[in-house]
């Protein structure tokens, strides 16, 4: 299935917002892959304690999200579907 910018989950969002988010996600990717990103944080809030964790496993999810943003913005072309012989 080909990527369609007009029907993707990001359709209708302003390109300026998408570009700003893309830049932040790319910086997060670089920080996380270089080991500079905070791995885990805990804090107390009025309704209880909260924990946020980043792991190496999130690199794959972050990469997929970055590629989706790039495709939505037209920065990268999406890979074409596999060629299948027809007889």
MARLOSE-232002 format. One line per field, with one value per atom (N, C-alpha, C): atom name; y, z, x; residue number from 1; residue in one letter. Coordinates in Angstrom, 3 decimals. Example, Ala and Ser with C-alpha at 12.3 -4.5 7.8 and 13.67 -1.06 7.14 Angstrom:
<nodes>
a	c(N, CA, C, N, CA, C)
yy	c(-5.690, -4.500, -3.300, -2.250, -1.060, 0.030)
zz	c(7.800, 7.800, 7.800, 7.080, 7.140, 7.870)
xx	c(13.190, 12.300, 13.200, 12.850, 13.670, 12.900)
k	c(1, 1, 1, 2, 2, 2)
r	c(A, A, A, S, S, S)
</nodes>
This chain:
<nodes>
a	c(N, CA, C, N, CA, C, N, CA, C, N, CA, C, N, CA, C, N, CA, C, N, CA, C, N, CA, C, N, CA, C, N, CA, C, N, CA, C, N, CA, C, N, CA, C, N, CA, C, N, CA, C, N, CA, C, N, CA, C, N, CA, C, N, CA, C, N, CA, C, N, CA, C, N, CA, C, N, CA, C, N, CA, C, N, CA, C, N, CA, C, N, CA, C, N, CA, C, N, CA, C, N, CA, C, N, CA, C, N, CA, C, N, CA, C, N, CA, C, N, CA, C, N, CA, C, N, CA, C, N, CA, C, N, CA, C, N, CA, C, N, CA, C, N, CA, C, N, CA, C, N, CA, C, N, CA, C, N, CA, C, N, CA, C, N, CA, C, N, CA, C, N, CA, C, N, CA, C, N, CA, C, N, CA, C, N, CA, C, N, CA, C, N, CA, C, N, CA, C, N, CA, C, N, CA, C, N, CA, C, N, CA, C, N, CA, C, N, CA, C, N, CA, C, N, CA, C, N, CA, C, N, CA, C, N, CA, C, N, CA, C, N, CA, C, N, CA, C, N, CA, C, N, CA, C, N, CA, C, N, CA, C, N, CA, C, N, CA, C, N, CA, C, N, CA, C, N, CA, C, N, CA, C, N, CA, C, N, CA, C, N, CA, C, N, CA, C, N, CA, C, N, CA, C)
yy	c(-1.173, 0.000, 1.241, 2.149, 3.368, 4.396, 5.221, 6.304, 7.396, 7.847, 8.899, 10.063, 11.186, 12.351, 12.892, 12.744, 13.318, 12.455, 11.198, 10.333, 9.824, 10.274, 9.812, 10.408, 9.887, 10.406, 11.854, 12.306, 13.668, 14.644, 14.173, 15.026, 16.190, 17.358, 18.539, 19.335, 18.753, 19.499, 20.501, 21.606, 22.658, 22.186, 22.450, 22.022, 22.622, 23.836, 24.470, 23.671, 23.205, 22.394, 21.061, 20.453, 19.168, 19.287, 20.361, 20.554, 20.774, 21.513, 21.748, 20.439, 19.635, 18.349, 17.393, 17.421, 16.584, 16.930, 18.212, 18.635, 18.148, 18.238, 17.785, 16.272, 15.544, 14.087, 13.635, 14.336, 13.998, 14.262, 15.354, 15.641, 14.588, 14.188, 13.132, 11.828, 11.521, 10.300, 10.347, 11.472, 11.601, 11.493, 12.156, 12.111, 10.708, 10.044, 8.704, 7.704, 7.782, 6.825, 7.072, 8.294, 8.599, 8.376, 7.974, 7.731, 8.979, 10.100, 11.354, 11.600, 10.852, 11.050, 10.394, 11.057, 10.532, 9.198, 8.183, 6.853, 6.683, 7.273, 7.123, 8.315, 8.766, 9.881, 9.610, 9.987, 9.834, 11.162, 11.506, 12.731, 12.563, 13.361, 13.305, 14.460, 14.144, 15.152, 15.054, 15.985, 15.983, 14.691, 14.073, 12.842, 11.567, 11.683, 10.501, 10.675, 9.614, 9.691, 9.241, 9.789, 9.476, 9.059, 8.196, 7.766, 7.814, 8.338, 8.367, 7.639, 6.730, 5.971, 6.006, 6.133, 5.987, 4.821, 3.957, 2.835, 2.751, 1.921, 1.714, 1.157, 0.430, -0.145, 0.950, 2.106, 3.176, 3.799, 3.460, 3.982, 3.549, 2.319, 1.834, 2.586, 2.823, 3.590, 5.026, 5.588, 6.960, 7.071, 6.097, 6.076, 6.008, 5.170, 5.048, 6.358, 7.005, 8.274, 9.361, 9.383, 10.359, 10.129, 8.882, 8.583, 8.972, 8.774, 9.157, 10.672, 11.412, 12.872, 13.318, 12.704, 13.060, 12.766, 11.656, 11.319, 12.303, 12.685, 13.635, 14.984, 15.373, 16.658, 16.579, 15.384, 15.223, 15.266, 15.107, 15.145, 13.873, 12.746, 11.476, 10.894, 10.124, 9.414, 8.064, 7.599, 6.306, 5.213, 4.134, 3.064, 2.508, 2.222, 1.669, 0.214, -0.278, -1.651, -2.627, -3.834, -4.865, -5.168, -5.421, -5.795, -7.282, -7.571, -8.953, -9.311, -10.438, -10.850, -11.193, -10.810, -11.144, -12.025, -13.060, -13.994, -13.895)
zz	c(0.000, 0.000, 0.000, -0.861, -0.977, 0.068, 0.456, 1.390, 0.671, 1.277, 0.687, 1.667, 1.290, 2.170, 2.542, 1.646, 1.919, 2.840, 3.050, 3.937, 5.135, 5.299, 6.435, 7.731, 8.837, 10.139, 10.349, 9.601, 9.751, 8.744, 7.906, 6.892, 7.566, 7.004, 7.528, 8.535, 9.032, 9.981, 9.225, 9.868, 9.276, 9.118, 7.957, 7.696, 8.682, 9.149, 10.115, 11.408, 11.856, 13.071, 12.853, 11.696, 11.394, 11.323, 10.711, 10.611, 11.984, 12.849, 14.196, 14.982, 14.849, 15.542, 14.980, 13.672, 13.038, 13.565, 13.657, 14.163, 15.596, 16.428, 17.812, 17.883, 17.055, 17.058, 16.562, 15.577, 15.090, 16.163, 16.918, 18.011, 19.108, 19.423, 20.413, 19.971, 18.683, 18.139, 18.318, 17.972, 18.115, 19.573, 20.456, 21.881, 22.451, 22.098, 22.620, 22.091, 20.799, 20.220, 20.705, 21.105, 21.610, 23.117, 23.743, 25.178, 26.018, 25.396, 26.146, 26.637, 26.131, 26.519, 27.863, 28.684, 29.984, 29.799, 30.499, 30.347, 31.162, 32.339, 33.184, 34.110, 34.347, 35.260, 36.070, 37.326, 38.189, 38.890, 39.047, 39.748, 40.431, 41.470, 42.209, 41.774, 41.625, 41.240, 42.233, 42.224, 43.165, 43.167, 42.023, 41.941, 42.041, 42.378, 42.521, 41.818, 41.788, 41.148, 39.703, 38.880, 37.455, 37.089, 36.103, 35.603, 34.088, 33.524, 32.079, 31.777, 30.810, 30.463, 28.969, 28.603, 27.222, 27.197, 26.224, 26.111, 24.677, 24.461, 23.116, 22.215, 22.789, 21.991, 21.367, 21.972, 21.418, 20.186, 19.923, 18.720, 17.456, 17.422, 16.265, 16.056, 17.144, 17.060, 16.644, 17.200, 16.870, 15.404, 14.911, 13.506, 12.591, 12.932, 12.121, 12.112, 13.261, 13.338, 12.522, 12.576, 11.798, 10.311, 9.882, 8.462, 8.020, 8.898, 8.549, 8.390, 9.289, 9.171, 7.897, 7.606, 6.390, 5.141, 5.132, 3.983, 3.863, 4.993, 4.975, 4.430, 4.773, 4.307, 2.905, 2.340, 0.994, 0.958, 2.105, 2.182, 1.598, 1.904, 1.348, 0.515, -0.452, -1.191, -0.521, -0.523, 0.096, -0.858, -0.325, -1.215, -2.037, -3.277, -4.107, -3.753, -4.107, -3.758, -4.541, -4.039, -4.653, -6.066, -6.928, -8.303, -8.334, -8.947, -9.038, -10.505, -10.892, -12.297, -12.622, -13.777, -14.236, -15.459, -15.472, -16.572, -17.374)
xx	c(0.831, 0.000, 0.879, 0.583, 1.384, 0.976, 1.925, 1.652, 0.879, -0.193, -1.011, -1.059, -0.463, -0.388, -1.757, -2.726, -4.049, -4.902, -4.513, -5.290, -4.488, -3.264, -2.460, -3.001, -2.538, -2.960, -2.541, -1.558, -1.044, -1.651, -2.557, -3.179, -3.903, -3.744, -4.412, -3.604, -2.534, -1.702, -0.841, -0.577, 0.237, 1.687, 2.265, 3.642, 4.634, 4.382, 5.280, 5.320, 4.170, 4.082, 4.783, 4.548, 5.181, 6.696, 7.188, 8.643, 9.281, 8.609, 9.130, 9.185, 8.135, 8.101, 9.148, 9.334, 10.347, 11.737, 12.037, 13.348, 13.555, 12.513, 12.631, 12.812, 12.065, 12.181, 13.555, 14.097, 15.433, 16.477, 16.323, 17.251, 17.125, 15.886, 15.673, 16.325, 16.211, 16.830, 18.344, 18.948, 20.393, 20.818, 20.085, 20.420, 20.270, 19.173, 18.926, 19.943, 20.245, 21.192, 22.619, 22.925, 24.259, 24.371, 23.268, 23.302, 23.173, 22.851, 22.734, 21.313, 20.359, 18.965, 18.708, 17.943, 17.567, 16.854, 17.288, 16.705, 15.427, 15.374, 14.196, 14.093, 12.874, 12.656, 11.401, 11.432, 10.268, 10.025, 8.769, 8.440, 7.084, 6.869, 5.609, 4.727, 3.453, 2.481, 1.328, 0.425, -0.681, -1.476, -1.630, -2.432, -1.590, -0.352, 0.504, 1.825, 2.604, 3.910, 3.819, 4.662, 4.709, 6.119, 6.222, 7.522, 7.513, 8.583, 8.764, 10.058, 10.034, 11.229, 11.467, 12.719, 13.158, 14.124, 13.993, 14.915, 15.406, 16.391, 16.893, 15.792, 14.843, 13.758, 12.889, 12.849, 12.025, 12.680, 13.930, 14.584, 13.853, 13.377, 12.634, 11.338, 10.616, 9.373, 9.650, 10.701, 11.061, 11.479, 12.211, 12.614, 11.395, 10.439, 9.218, 8.432, 8.352, 7.630, 8.329, 9.649, 10.422, 10.191, 10.236, 10.007, 8.593, 7.616, 6.248, 6.133, 6.751, 6.747, 7.457, 8.598, 9.331, 8.508, 7.806, 6.959, 5.804, 5.203, 4.092, 4.533, 5.749, 6.278, 6.870, 6.953, 7.499, 9.014, 9.654, 11.116, 11.706, 11.080, 11.526, 10.391, 10.770, 9.734, 9.556, 8.362, 8.114, 8.565, 9.055, 9.520, 8.363, 8.654, 7.591, 7.379, 6.238, 5.906, 6.788, 6.869, 7.713, 7.240, 8.203, 7.876, 7.515, 6.422, 5.971, 5.825, 6.374, 6.233, 4.785, 4.357, 3.001, 3.121, 2.340, 2.372, 1.103)
k	c(1, 1, 1, 2, 2, 2, 3, 3, 3, 4, 4, 4, 5, 5, 5, 6, 6, 6, 7, 7, 7, 8, 8, 8, 9, 9, 9, 10, 10, 10, 11, 11, 11, 12, 12, 12, 13, 13, 13, 14, 14, 14, 15, 15, 15, 16, 16, 16, 17, 17, 17, 18, 18, 18, 19, 19, 19, 20, 20, 20, 21, 21, 21, 22, 22, 22, 23, 23, 23, 24, 24, 24, 25, 25, 25, 26, 26, 26, 27, 27, 27, 28, 28, 28, 29, 29, 29, 30, 30, 30, 31, 31, 31, 32, 32, 32, 33, 33, 33, 34, 34, 34, 35, 35, 35, 36, 36, 36, 37, 37, 37, 38, 38, 38, 39, 39, 39, 40, 40, 40, 41, 41, 41, 42, 42, 42, 43, 43, 43, 44, 44, 44, 45, 45, 45, 46, 46, 46, 47, 47, 47, 48, 48, 48, 49, 49, 49, 50, 50, 50, 51, 51, 51, 52, 52, 52, 53, 53, 53, 54, 54, 54, 55, 55, 55, 56, 56, 56, 57, 57, 57, 58, 58, 58, 59, 59, 59, 60, 60, 60, 61, 61, 61, 62, 62, 62, 63, 63, 63, 64, 64, 64, 65, 65, 65, 66, 66, 66, 67, 67, 67, 68, 68, 68, 69, 69, 69, 70, 70, 70, 71, 71, 71, 72, 72, 72, 73, 73, 73, 74, 74, 74, 75, 75, 75, 76, 76, 76, 77, 77, 77, 78, 78, 78, 79, 79, 79, 80, 80, 80, 81, 81, 81, 82, 82, 82, 83, 83, 83, 84, 84, 84, 85, 85, 85, 86, 86, 86, 87, 87, 87)
r	c(X, X, X, X, X, X, X, X, X, X, X, X, X, X, X, X, X, X, X, X, X, X, X, X, X, X, X, X, X, X, X, X, X, X, X, X, X, X, X, X, X, X, X, X, X, X, X, X, X, X, X, X, X, X, X, X, X, X, X, X, X, X, X, X, X, X, X, X, X, X, X, X, X, X, X, X, X, X, X, X, X, X, X, X, X, X, X, X, X, X, X, X, X, X, X, X, X, X, X, X, X, X, X, X, X, X, X, X, X, X, X, X, X, X, X, X, X, X, X, X, X, X, X, X, X, X, X, X, X, X, X, X, X, X, X, X, X, X, X, X, X, X, X, X, X, X, X, X, X, X, X, X, X, X, X, X, X, X, X, X, X, X, X, X, X, X, X, X, X, X, X, X, X, X, X, X, X, X, X, X, X, X, X, X, X, X, X, X, X, X, X, X, X, X, X, X, X, X, X, X, X, X, X, X, X, X, X, X, X, X, X, X, X, X, X, X, X, X, X, X, X, X, X, X, X, X, X, X, X, X, X, X, X, X, X, X, X, X, X, X, X, X, X, X, X, X, X, X, X, X, X, X, X, X, X, X, X, X, X, X, X)
</nodes>
